[in-house]
Every structure is written in C-alpha cells, then in structure tokens.
C-alpha cells in the first residue's frame, strides 16, 4: 500500500506517493486533526505491509491517545508501537537537554530490534518536545537538524506534528527552521464562513511528488478520516 491510499480521498490530492525516508511536517492550529491524520496514515499503511512503526506521544498517555483515535473510527495497527510521555519520565526525572538524545536512543533501539522492517516513526508533538527542553534556540535548531539527519540515515519515514497559532502562516514555529528541514509539509486547518466551519487539508510542499496545492475538506466518518474536494478559499501566506 502507498501512504496516499491510507485515507479515503487522499490519493486524489496526490498524483504520486509520499517518498520513503522523507521527513514530513504535519502542522496546523489546535483541533485540526493532526494526530488523527498522522495516526491513521501510519496505522493503515502498516496494516497492509509486513513493516513496523513507532508512534511517540509526549502530550497524552497511551490509553488516552487510543481512546481519541477510537472515537474517530481510526483503527489501531498491531504493527504500530505507541510510546508515551510516561515511558520517558521513568528514565529521567529532569529531562533538561537529554530528551532529544533519549528519543533518538529509543528510536534507534526499536529500529535495531526489527531491522529493515522498521520503516516509520511519528513524534507527537514538536511543541511538547520543546516545552520539556531547557536549551537556547540556536542550539535547539542544531540538535533538531542532527536528530532528523540520523533518522533519515536509518531509512525511516518520519512524521513530525507541530501545533501553530493559526492555520496558514507557514513560517510560524518555535525555532523558525522546521519548515525548511522537512521534505514535505501537510497543513491541516479550519475554514470559517458565517456559522459554518470546515476542516481542510492542503499540501504546502512535498519534494519529488506531484500533488494538488488547493485545500481539500477533511471530515471524521465512522471509519476514520476522509478527504474530498473543497469549494472554498483559504488565506495564502507567501512570505
């Protein structure tokens, strides 16, 4: 299965699949289904292959995360291991600058146990990671670059979830470099018109991939998320 076959309608947004070993930034404001989108993509992809993946959630417990996914009709793959914040608290009382190294060690250990069958990792979220670190911005940029390069060399397709203050400012972030370090950016947002609101998806960039640049409506169905063509316009930030 291709990544773009994991969510109903996503293969209409993309003409070609998301390349393997890419770093994909899934960004948007609160409540725009970033976690659900990422989890459904990985879970459905792994269900159709003999591969394995790791989903790291620093914002919720494993149990709460699974409840949220089940409430949206998103299935949970047995091939997707979920590691939550408490796993890391057991090892470190005070993370300081050690959390990135700890995450890296956790991912590499998981990869080594499964070998080439471990192909995917997701981090939910970058904002939570930053809030747990005590390091200056310039050093954080360098460490994030090194962290992502190591994951690329391990042949892992990596999904990074980032919450932003609004839906359409592509440059808004903590370090100011996430969008430049990523090979692809998928934006999830909210479009308001009168008393109605629609969640939407838009691919801001995806290297080596043919895709639509227009917004597509995202809904929650009994069987998870679905994507279909929208008929509305959303702001475009060209800075």
Helices and strands as residue ranges (DSSP letters): G 3-5, H 10-13, E 23-28, H 34-47, E 52-57, H 62-71, E 80-84, H 85-89, H 98-114, G 115-117, E 118-124, H 126-131, H 137-153, E 157-163, H 178-181, E 184-193, E 196-206, E 216-221, E 224-229
